[in-house]
């Protein structure tokens, strides 16, 4: 597991920063609010689960 604390701490808002890890790279995203961050994370996880089921 990589230590992403340096990248997150350089974010304009570390508390609202989350990362999305793909096969090719890591994306850091900053949400405008805690609610928006939860929604984005739900959507990304749901989409990834749906894709995995579709591929099986």
CHARMM-style PDB file with segment names, atoms N, HN, CA, C and O in Angstrom:
ATOM      1  N   UNK     1       0.851  -1.196   0.000  1.00  0.00      PROA
ATOM      2  CA  UNK     1       0.000   0.000   0.000  1.00  0.00      PROA
ATOM      3  C   UNK     1       0.882   1.240   0.000  1.00  0.00      PROA
ATOM      4  O   UNK     1       1.817   1.356   0.793  1.00  0.00      PROA
ATOM      5  N   UNK     2       0.575   2.146  -0.885  1.00  0.00      PROA
ATOM      6  HN  UNK     2      -0.184   2.052  -1.529  1.00  0.00      PROA
ATOM      7  CA  UNK     2       1.346   3.379  -0.998  1.00  0.00      PROA
ATOM      8  C   UNK     2       0.905   4.377   0.067  1.00  0.00      PROA
ATOM      9  O   UNK     2      -0.214   4.317   0.578  1.00  0.00      PROA
ATOM     10  N   UNK     3       1.800   5.280   0.379  1.00  0.00      PROA
ATOM     11  HN  UNK     3       2.708   5.328  -0.036  1.00  0.00      PROA
ATOM     12  CA  UNK     3       1.467   6.355   1.313  1.00  0.00      PROA
ATOM     13  C   UNK     3       1.085   7.581   0.496  1.00  0.00      PROA
ATOM     14  O   UNK     3       1.932   8.190  -0.157  1.00  0.00      PROA
ATOM     15  N   UNK     4      -0.192   7.938   0.536  1.00  0.00      PROA
ATOM     16  HN  UNK     4      -0.880   7.443   1.066  1.00  0.00      PROA
ATOM     17  CA  UNK     4      -0.671   9.066  -0.244  1.00  0.00      PROA
ATOM     18  C   UNK     4      -0.790  10.327   0.595  1.00  0.00      PROA
ATOM     19  O   UNK     4      -1.288  11.343   0.110  1.00  0.00      PROA
ATOM     20  N   UNK     5      -0.348  10.283   1.826  1.00  0.00      PROA
ATOM     21  HN  UNK     5       0.057   9.457   2.220  1.00  0.00      PROA
ATOM     22  CA  UNK     5      -0.569  11.417   2.724  1.00  0.00      PROA
ATOM     23  C   UNK     5       0.079  12.692   2.200  1.00  0.00      PROA
ATOM     24  O   UNK     5      -0.466  13.779   2.394  1.00  0.00      PROA
ATOM     25  N   UNK     6       1.238  12.584   1.538  1.00  0.00      PROA
ATOM     26  HN  UNK     6       1.681  11.702   1.381  1.00  0.00      PROA
ATOM     27  CA  UNK     6       1.893  13.779   1.022  1.00  0.00      PROA
ATOM     28  C   UNK     6       1.050  14.448  -0.056  1.00  0.00      PROA
ATOM     29  O   UNK     6       0.890  15.668  -0.049  1.00  0.00      PROA
ATOM     30  N   UNK     7       0.508  13.654  -0.989  1.00  0.00      PROA
ATOM     31  HN  UNK     7       0.639  12.663  -0.995  1.00  0.00      PROA
ATOM     32  CA  UNK     7      -0.319  14.211  -2.061  1.00  0.00      PROA
ATOM     33  C   UNK     7      -1.600  14.810  -1.507  1.00  0.00      PROA
ATOM     34  O   UNK     7      -2.019  15.886  -1.934  1.00  0.00      PROA
ATOM     35  N   UNK     8      -2.228  14.119  -0.556  1.00  0.00      PROA
ATOM     36  HN  UNK     8      -1.887  13.245  -0.209  1.00  0.00      PROA
ATOM     37  CA  UNK     8      -3.485  14.609   0.001  1.00  0.00      PROA
ATOM     38  C   UNK     8      -3.226  15.870   0.821  1.00  0.00      PROA
ATOM     39  O   UNK     8      -4.025  16.805   0.784  1.00  0.00      PROA
ATOM     40  N   UNK     9      -2.128  15.905   1.552  1.00  0.00      PROA
ATOM     41  HN  UNK     9      -1.479  15.145   1.582  1.00  0.00      PROA
ATOM     42  CA  UNK     9      -1.867  17.075   2.392  1.00  0.00      PROA
ATOM     43  C   UNK     9      -1.555  18.312   1.551  1.00  0.00      PROA
ATOM     44  O   UNK     9      -1.682  19.433   2.045  1.00  0.00      PROA
ATOM     45  N   UNK    10      -1.150  18.134   0.289  1.00  0.00      PROA
ATOM     46  HN  UNK    10      -1.047  17.224  -0.112  1.00  0.00      PROA
ATOM     47  CA  UNK    10      -0.900  19.296  -0.566  1.00  0.00      PROA
ATOM     48  C   UNK    10      -2.171  19.749  -1.283  1.00  0.00      PROA
ATOM     49  O   UNK    10      -2.155  20.720  -2.038  1.00  0.00      PROA
ATOM     50  N   UNK    11      -3.275  19.032  -1.038  1.00  0.00      PROA
ATOM     51  HN  UNK    11      -3.288  18.242  -0.424  1.00  0.00      PROA
ATOM     52  CA  UNK    11      -4.560  19.383  -1.638  1.00  0.00      PROA
ATOM     53  C   UNK    11      -5.081  20.688  -1.044  1.00  0.00      PROA
ATOM     54  O   UNK    11      -4.772  21.022   0.100  1.00  0.00      PROA
ATOM     55  N   UNK    12      -5.880  21.432  -1.831  1.00  0.00      PROA
ATOM     56  HN  UNK    12      -6.131  21.161  -2.760  1.00  0.00      PROA
ATOM     57  CA  UNK    12      -6.475  22.653  -1.273  1.00  0.00      PROA
ATOM     58  C   UNK    12      -7.415  22.360  -0.100  1.00  0.00      PROA
ATOM     59  O   UNK    12      -7.632  23.224   0.749  1.00  0.00      PROA
ATOM     60  N   UNK    13      -7.976  21.142  -0.049  1.00  0.00      PROA
ATOM     61  HN  UNK    13      -7.800  20.440  -0.739  1.00  0.00      PROA
ATOM     62  CA  UNK    13      -8.853  20.771   1.066  1.00  0.00      PROA
ATOM     63  C   UNK    13      -8.677  19.276   1.349  1.00  0.00      PROA
ATOM     64  O   UNK    13      -9.455  18.460   0.855  1.00  0.00      PROA
ATOM     65  N   UNK    14      -7.655  18.908   2.145  1.00  0.00      PROA
ATOM     66  HN  UNK    14      -7.023  19.571   2.547  1.00  0.00      PROA
ATOM     67  CA  UNK    14      -7.353  17.489   2.398  1.00  0.00      PROA
ATOM     68  C   UNK    14      -8.534  16.689   2.939  1.00  0.00      PROA
ATOM     69  O   UNK    14      -8.673  15.509   2.617  1.00  0.00      PROA
ATOM     70  N   UNK    15      -9.390  17.313   3.759  1.00  0.00      PROA
ATOM     71  HN  UNK    15      -9.277  18.271   4.021  1.00  0.00      PROA
ATOM     72  CA  UNK    15     -10.513  16.575   4.360  1.00  0.00      PROA
ATOM     73  C   UNK    15     -11.522  16.134   3.306  1.00  0.00      PROA
ATOM     74  O   UNK    15     -12.241  15.154   3.505  1.00  0.00      PROA
ATOM     75  N   UNK    16     -11.578  16.854   2.186  1.00  0.00      PROA
ATOM     76  HN  UNK    16     -10.994  17.650   2.025  1.00  0.00      PROA
ATOM     77  CA  UNK    16     -12.553  16.525   1.144  1.00  0.00      PROA
ATOM     78  C   UNK    16     -11.883  15.915  -0.086  1.00  0.00      PROA
ATOM     79  O   UNK    16     -12.481  15.855  -1.161  1.00  0.00      PROA
ATOM     80  N   UNK    17     -10.639  15.462   0.078  1.00  0.00      PROA
ATOM     81  HN  UNK    17     -10.154  15.510   0.951  1.00  0.00      PROA
ATOM     82  CA  UNK    17      -9.901  14.851  -1.025  1.00  0.00      PROA
ATOM     83  C   UNK    17     -10.021  13.333  -0.935  1.00  0.00      PROA
ATOM     84  O   UNK    17      -9.848  12.738   0.129  1.00  0.00      PROA
ATOM     85  N   UNK    18     -10.321  12.726  -2.081  1.00  0.00      PROA
ATOM     86  HN  UNK    18     -10.462  13.209  -2.945  1.00  0.00      PROA
ATOM     87  CA  UNK    18     -10.358  11.268  -2.121  1.00  0.00      PROA
ATOM     88  C   UNK    18      -9.668  10.820  -3.394  1.00  0.00      PROA
ATOM     89  O   UNK    18      -9.539  11.600  -4.338  1.00  0.00      PROA
ATOM     90  N   UNK    19      -9.223   9.573  -3.430  1.00  0.00      PROA
ATOM     91  HN  UNK    19      -9.328   8.940  -2.663  1.00  0.00      PROA
ATOM     92  CA  UNK    19      -8.532   9.110  -4.622  1.00  0.00      PROA
ATOM     93  C   UNK    19      -9.266   7.937  -5.240  1.00  0.00      PROA
ATOM     94  O   UNK    19      -9.885   7.126  -4.551  1.00  0.00      PROA
ATOM     95  N   UNK    20      -9.180   7.870  -6.555  1.00  0.00      PROA
ATOM     96  HN  UNK    20      -8.678   8.529  -7.116  1.00  0.00      PROA
ATOM     97  CA  UNK    20      -9.762   6.782  -7.335  1.00  0.00      PROA
ATOM     98  C   UNK    20      -8.604   6.090  -8.023  1.00  0.00      PROA
ATOM     99  O   UNK    20      -7.885   6.694  -8.819  1.00  0.00      PROA
ATOM    100  N   UNK    21      -8.432   4.810  -7.706  1.00  0.00      PROA
ATOM    101  HN  UNK    21      -9.016   4.320  -7.060  1.00  0.00      PROA
ATOM    102  CA  UNK    21      -7.314   4.050  -8.237  1.00  0.00      PROA
ATOM    103  C   UNK    21      -7.802   3.208  -9.416  1.00  0.00      PROA
ATOM    104  O   UNK    21      -8.743   2.427  -9.278  1.00  0.00      PROA
ATOM    105  N   UNK    22      -7.157   3.370 -10.576  1.00  0.00      PROA
ATOM    106  HN  UNK    22      -6.392   4.004 -10.688  1.00  0.00      PROA
ATOM    107  CA  UNK    22      -7.477   2.555 -11.745  1.00  0.00      PROA
ATOM    108  C   UNK    22      -6.264   1.668 -12.044  1.00  0.00      PROA
ATOM    109  O   UNK    22      -5.250   1.739 -11.349  1.00  0.00      PROA
ATOM    110  N   UNK    23      -6.373   0.849 -13.060  1.00  0.00      PROA
ATOM    111  HN  UNK    23      -7.197   0.791 -13.625  1.00  0.00      PROA
ATOM    112  CA  UNK    23      -5.231   0.003 -13.432  1.00  0.00      PROA
ATOM    113  C   UNK    23      -4.049   0.845 -13.884  1.00  0.00      PROA
ATOM    114  O   UNK    23      -2.896   0.473 -13.670  1.00  0.00      PROA
ATOM    115  N   UNK    24      -4.336   1.977 -14.508  1.00  0.00      PROA
ATOM    116  HN  UNK    24      -5.273   2.280 -14.683  1.00  0.00      PROA
ATOM    117  CA  UNK    24      -3.283   2.788 -15.111  1.00  0.00      PROA
ATOM    118  C   UNK    24      -2.725   3.885 -14.215  1.00  0.00      PROA
ATOM    119  O   UNK    24      -1.535   4.195 -14.266  1.00  0.00      PROA
ATOM    120  N   UNK    25      -3.584   4.464 -13.404  1.00  0.00      PROA
ATOM    121  HN  UNK    25      -4.551   4.213 -13.363  1.00  0.00      PROA
ATOM    122  CA  UNK    25      -3.119   5.588 -12.591  1.00  0.00      PROA
ATOM    123  C   UNK    25      -4.039   5.852 -11.408  1.00  0.00      PROA
ATOM    124  O   UNK    25      -5.064   5.194 -11.228  1.00  0.00      PROA
ATOM    125  N   UNK    26      -3.637   6.840 -10.605  1.00  0.00      PROA
ATOM    126  HN  UNK    26      -2.804   7.374 -10.752  1.00  0.00      PROA
ATOM    127  CA  UNK    26      -4.377   7.243  -9.424  1.00  0.00      PROA
ATOM    128  C   UNK    26      -4.887   8.657  -9.656  1.00  0.00      PROA
ATOM    129  O   UNK    26      -4.126   9.540 -10.051  1.00  0.00      PROA
ATOM    130  N   UNK    27      -6.173   8.871  -9.410  1.00  0.00      PROA
ATOM    131  HN  UNK    27      -6.791   8.153  -9.089  1.00  0.00      PROA
ATOM    132  CA  UNK    27      -6.768  10.199  -9.579  1.00  0.00      PROA
ATOM    133  C   UNK    27      -7.130  10.754  -8.216  1.00  0.00      PROA
ATOM    134  O   UNK    27      -7.797  10.082  -7.429  1.00  0.00      PROA
ATOM    135  N   UNK    28      -6.694  11.979  -7.926  1.00  0.00      PROA
ATOM    136  HN  UNK    28      -6.152  12.525  -8.565  1.00  0.00      PROA
ATOM    137  CA  UNK    28      -7.073  12.659  -6.691  1.00  0.00      PROA
ATOM    138  C   UNK    28      -8.169  13.655  -7.018  1.00  0.00      PROA
ATOM    139  O   UNK    28      -8.029  14.453  -7.945  1.00  0.00      PROA
ATOM    140  N   UNK    29      -9.249  13.617  -6.270  1.00  0.00      PROA
ATOM    141  HN  UNK    29      -9.363  12.970  -5.517  1.00  0.00      PROA
ATOM    142  CA  UNK    29     -10.374  14.504  -6.514  1.00  0.00      PROA
ATOM    143  C   UNK    29     -10.724  15.243  -5.227  1.00  0.00      PROA
ATOM    144  O   UNK    29     -10.622  14.693  -4.130  1.00  0.00      PROA
ATOM    145  N   UNK    30     -11.137  16.488  -5.381  1.00  0.00      PROA
ATOM    146  HN  UNK    30     -11.220  16.935  -6.272  1.00  0.00      PROA
ATOM    147  CA  UNK    30     -11.536  17.309  -4.240  1.00  0.00      PROA
ATOM    148  C   UNK    30     -13.008  17.665  -4.419  1.00  0.00      PROA
ATOM    149  O   UNK    30     -13.398  18.251  -5.429  1.00  0.00      PROA
ATOM    150  N   UNK    31     -13.810  17.308  -3.439  1.00  0.00      PROA
ATOM    151  HN  UNK    31     -13.493  16.832  -2.619  1.00  0.00      PROA
ATOM    152  CA  UNK    31     -15.252  17.580  -3.487  1.00  0.00      PROA
ATOM    153  C   UNK    31     -15.535  18.950  -2.877  1.00  0.00      PROA
ATOM    154  O   UNK    31     -14.777  19.428  -2.033  1.00  0.00      PROA
ATOM    155  N   UNK    32     -16.626  19.578  -3.305  1.00  0.00      PROA
ATOM    156  HN  UNK    32     -17.242  19.190  -3.991  1.00  0.00      PROA
ATOM    157  CA  UNK    32     -16.969  20.889  -2.741  1.00  0.00      PROA
ATOM    158  C   UNK    32     -17.558  20.822  -1.330  1.00  0.00      PROA
ATOM    159  O   UNK    32     -17.590  21.830  -0.624  1.00  0.00      PROA
ATOM    160  N   UNK    33     -18.030  19.626  -0.911  1.00  0.00      PROA
ATOM    161  HN  UNK    33     -18.005  18.807  -1.485  1.00  0.00      PROA
ATOM    162  CA  UNK    33     -18.615  19.485   0.423  1.00  0.00      PROA
ATOM    163  C   UNK    33     -18.541  18.019   0.838  1.00  0.00      PROA
ATOM    164  O   UNK    33     -18.349  17.148  -0.010  1.00  0.00      PROA
ATOM    165  N   UNK    34     -18.692  17.732   2.144  1.00  0.00      PROA
ATOM    166  HN  UNK    34     -18.847  18.439   2.833  1.00  0.00      PROA
ATOM    167  CA  UNK    34     -18.698  16.332   2.592  1.00  0.00      PROA
ATOM    168  C   UNK    34     -19.820  15.529   1.928  1.00  0.00      PROA
ATOM    169  O   UNK    34     -19.638  14.358   1.596  1.00  0.00      PROA
ATOM    170  N   UNK    35     -20.982  16.165   1.736  1.00  0.00      PROA
ATOM    171  HN  UNK    35     -21.131  17.117   2.005  1.00  0.00      PROA
ATOM    172  CA  UNK    35     -22.117  15.460   1.106  1.00  0.00      PROA
ATOM    173  C   UNK    35     -21.785  15.084  -0.330  1.00  0.00      PROA
ATOM    174  O   UNK    35     -22.067  13.969  -0.768  1.00  0.00      PROA
ATOM    175  N   UNK    36     -21.185  16.016  -1.059  1.00  0.00      PROA
ATOM    176  HN  UNK    36     -20.956  16.922  -0.703  1.00  0.00      PROA
ATOM    177  CA  UNK    36     -20.805  15.743  -2.446  1.00  0.00      PROA
ATOM    178  C   UNK    36     -19.766  14.625  -2.502  1.00  0.00      PROA
ATOM    179  O   UNK    36     -19.813  13.781  -3.398  1.00  0.00      PROA
ATOM    180  N   UNK    37     -18.838  14.613  -1.562  1.00  0.00      PROA
ATOM    181  HN  UNK    37     -18.800  15.299  -0.835  1.00  0.00      PROA
ATOM    182  CA  UNK    37     -17.813  13.561  -1.540  1.00  0.00      PROA
ATOM    183  C   UNK    37     -18.465  12.194  -1.325  1.00  0.00      PROA
ATOM    184  O   UNK    37     -18.109  11.228  -1.998  1.00  0.00      PROA
ATOM    185  N   UNK    38     -19.416  12.107  -0.395  1.00  0.00      PROA
ATOM    186  HN  UNK    38     -19.706  12.892   0.152  1.00  0.00      PROA
ATOM    187  CA  UNK    38     -20.100  10.827  -0.151  1.00  0.00      PROA
ATOM    188  C   UNK    38     -20.860  10.365  -1.395  1.00  0.00      PROA
ATOM    189  O   UNK    38     -20.839   9.185  -1.743  1.00  0.00      PROA
ATOM    190  N   UNK    39     -21.532  11.312  -2.061  1.00  0.00      PROA
ATOM    191  HN  UNK    39     -21.549  12.271  -1.778  1.00  0.00      PROA
ATOM    192  CA  UNK    39     -22.287  10.956  -3.271  1.00  0.00      PROA
ATOM    193  C   UNK    39     -21.338  10.449  -4.353  1.00  0.00      PROA
ATOM    194  O   UNK    39     -21.594   9.408  -4.957  1.00  0.00      PROA
ATOM    195  N   UNK    40     -20.247  11.168  -4.606  1.00  0.00      PROA
ATOM    196  HN  UNK    40     -20.038  12.014  -4.115  1.00  0.00      PROA
ATOM    197  CA  UNK    40     -19.289  10.741  -5.621  1.00  0.00      PROA
ATOM    198  C   UNK    40     -18.728   9.360  -5.301  1.00  0.00      PROA
ATOM    199  O   UNK    40     -18.619   8.512  -6.187  1.00  0.00      PROA
ATOM    200  N   UNK    41     -18.372   9.133  -4.040  1.00  0.00      PROA
ATOM    201  HN  UNK    41     -18.460   9.823  -3.321  1.00  0.00      PROA
ATOM    202  CA  UNK    41     -17.802   7.837  -3.669  1.00  0.00      PROA
ATOM    203  C   UNK    41     -18.822   6.722  -3.859  1.00  0.00      PROA
ATOM    204  O   UNK    41     -18.476   5.643  -4.342  1.00  0.00      PROA
ATOM    205  N   UNK    42     -20.080   6.969  -3.484  1.00  0.00      PROA
ATOM    206  HN  UNK    42     -20.361   7.844  -3.092  1.00  0.00      PROA
ATOM    207  CA  UNK    42     -21.148   5.974  -3.706  1.00  0.00      PROA
ATOM    208  C   UNK    42     -21.302   5.652  -5.182  1.00  0.00      PROA
ATOM    209  O   UNK    42     -21.380   4.487  -5.570  1.00  0.00      PROA
ATOM    210  N   UNK    43     -21.345   6.698  -6.006  1.00  0.00      PROA
ATOM    211  HN  UNK    43     -21.282   7.645  -5.691  1.00  0.00      PROA
ATOM    212  CA  UNK    43     -21.527   6.510  -7.450  1.00  0.00      PROA
ATOM    213  C   UNK    43     -20.360   5.726  -8.045  1.00  0.00      PROA
ATOM    214  O   UNK    43     -20.568   4.823  -8.856  1.00  0.00      PROA
ATOM    215  N   UNK    44     -19.141   6.063  -7.649  1.00  0.00      PROA
ATOM    216  HN  UNK    44     -18.972   6.796  -6.990  1.00  0.00      PROA
ATOM    217  CA  UNK    44     -17.962   5.377  -8.190  1.00  0.00      PROA
ATOM    218  C   UNK    44     -17.951   3.911  -7.772  1.00  0.00      PROA
ATOM    219  O   UNK    44     -17.696   3.040  -8.604  1.00  0.00      PROA
ATOM    220  N   UNK    45     -18.220   3.622  -6.509  1.00  0.00      PROA
ATOM    221  HN  UNK    45     -18.427   4.330  -5.833  1.00  0.00      PROA
ATOM    222  CA  UNK    45     -18.230   2.235  -6.025  1.00  0.00      PROA
ATOM    223  C   UNK    45     -19.351   1.443  -6.695  1.00  0.00      PROA
ATOM    224  O   UNK    45     -19.139   0.308  -7.121  1.00  0.00      PROA
ATOM    225  N   UNK    46     -20.539   2.032  -6.791  1.00  0.00      PROA
ATOM    226  HN  UNK    46     -20.712   2.954  -6.445  1.00  0.00      PROA
ATOM    227  CA  UNK    46     -21.670   1.350  -7.429  1.00  0.00      PROA
ATOM    228  C   UNK    46     -21.361   1.061  -8.898  1.00  0.00      PROA
ATOM    229  O   UNK    46     -21.653  -0.025  -9.400  1.00  0.00      PROA
ATOM    230  N   UNK    47     -20.771   2.037  -9.578  1.00  0.00      PROA
ATOM    231  HN  UNK    47     -20.534   2.919  -9.170  1.00  0.00      PROA
ATOM    232  CA  UNK    47     -20.405   1.843 -10.983  1.00  0.00      PROA
ATOM    233  C   UNK    47     -19.358   0.758 -11.146  1.00  0.00      PROA
ATOM    234  O   UNK    47     -19.449  -0.054 -12.067  1.00  0.00      PROA
ATOM    235  N   UNK    48     -18.370   0.730 -10.270  1.00  0.00      PROA
ATOM    236  HN  UNK    48     -18.297   1.390  -9.522  1.00  0.00      PROA
ATOM    237  CA  UNK    48     -17.320  -0.287 -10.350  1.00  0.00      PROA
ATOM    238  C   UNK    48     -17.891  -1.680 -10.094  1.00  0.00      PROA
ATOM    239  O   UNK    48     -17.516  -2.642 -10.764  1.00  0.00      PROA
ATOM    240  N   UNK    49     -18.808  -1.785  -9.112  1.00  0.00      PROA
ATOM    241  HN  UNK    49     -19.113  -1.003  -8.567  1.00  0.00      PROA
ATOM    242  CA  UNK    49     -19.429  -3.087  -8.828  1.00  0.00      PROA
ATOM    243  C   UNK    49     -20.269  -3.551 -10.017  1.00  0.00      PROA
ATOM    244  O   UNK    49     -20.246  -4.727 -10.380  1.00  0.00      PROA
ATOM    245  N   UNK    50     -21.006  -2.627 -10.614  1.00  0.00      PROA
ATOM    246  HN  UNK    50     -21.026  -1.672 -10.319  1.00  0.00      PROA
ATOM    247  CA  UNK    50     -21.830  -2.967 -11.781  1.00  0.00      PROA
ATOM    248  C   UNK    50     -20.984  -3.423 -12.954  1.00  0.00      PROA
ATOM    249  O   UNK    50     -21.340  -4.373 -13.651  1.00  0.00      PROA
ATOM    250  N   UNK    51     -19.867  -2.749 -13.173  1.00  0.00      PROA
ATOM    251  HN  UNK    51     -19.577  -1.977 -12.607  1.00  0.00      PROA
ATOM    252  CA  UNK    51     -18.959  -3.109 -14.255  1.00  0.00      PROA
ATOM    253  C   UNK    51     -18.393  -4.509 -14.024  1.00  0.00      PROA
ATOM    254  O   UNK    51     -18.317  -5.322 -14.945  1.00  0.00      PROA
ATOM    255  N   UNK    52     -17.994  -4.778 -12.769  1.00  0.00      PROA
ATOM    256  HN  UNK    52     -18.056  -4.118 -12.021  1.00  0.00      PROA
ATOM    257  CA  UNK    52     -17.418  -6.093 -12.437  1.00  0.00      PROA
ATOM    258  C   UNK    52     -18.450  -7.198 -12.687  1.00  0.00      PROA
ATOM    259  O   UNK    52     -18.112  -8.241 -13.247  1.00  0.00      PROA
ATOM    260  N   UNK    53     -19.691  -6.980 -12.282  1.00  0.00      PROA
ATOM    261  HN  UNK    53     -19.966  -6.132 -11.827  1.00  0.00      PROA
ATOM    262  CA  UNK    53     -20.746  -7.986 -12.507  1.00  0.00      PROA
ATOM    263  C   UNK    53     -21.006  -8.150 -13.999  1.00  0.00      PROA
ATOM    264  O   UNK    53     -21.215  -9.272 -14.459  1.00  0.00      PROA
ATOM    265  N   UNK    54     -20.998  -7.066 -14.764  1.00  0.00      PROA
ATOM    266  HN  UNK    54     -20.828  -6.155 -14.390  1.00  0.00      PROA
ATOM    267  CA  UNK    54     -21.225  -7.100 -16.202  1.00  0.00      PROA
ATOM    268  C   UNK    54     -20.146  -7.915 -16.907  1.00  0.00      PROA
ATOM    269  O   UNK    54     -20.432  -8.635 -17.863  1.00  0.00      PROA
ATOM    270  N   UNK    55     -18.899  -7.802 -16.430  1.00  0.00      PROA
ATOM    271  HN  UNK    55     -18.667  -7.217 -15.653  1.00  0.00      PROA
ATOM    272  CA  UNK    55     -17.785  -8.488 -17.071  1.00  0.00      PROA
ATOM    273  C   UNK    55     -17.738  -9.980 -16.748  1.00  0.00      PROA
ATOM    274  O   UNK    55     -17.064 -10.744 -17.439  1.00  0.00      PROA
ATOM    275  N   UNK    56     -18.447 -10.393 -15.708  1.00  0.00      PROA
ATOM    276  HN  UNK    56     -18.995  -9.773 -15.147  1.00  0.00      PROA
ATOM    277  CA  UNK    56     -18.419 -11.828 -15.325  1.00  0.00      PROA
ATOM    278  C   UNK    56     -19.449 -12.655 -16.029  1.00  0.00      PROA
ATOM    279  OT1 UNK    56     -19.533 -13.862 -15.802  1.00  0.00      PROA
TER     280      UNK     56
END
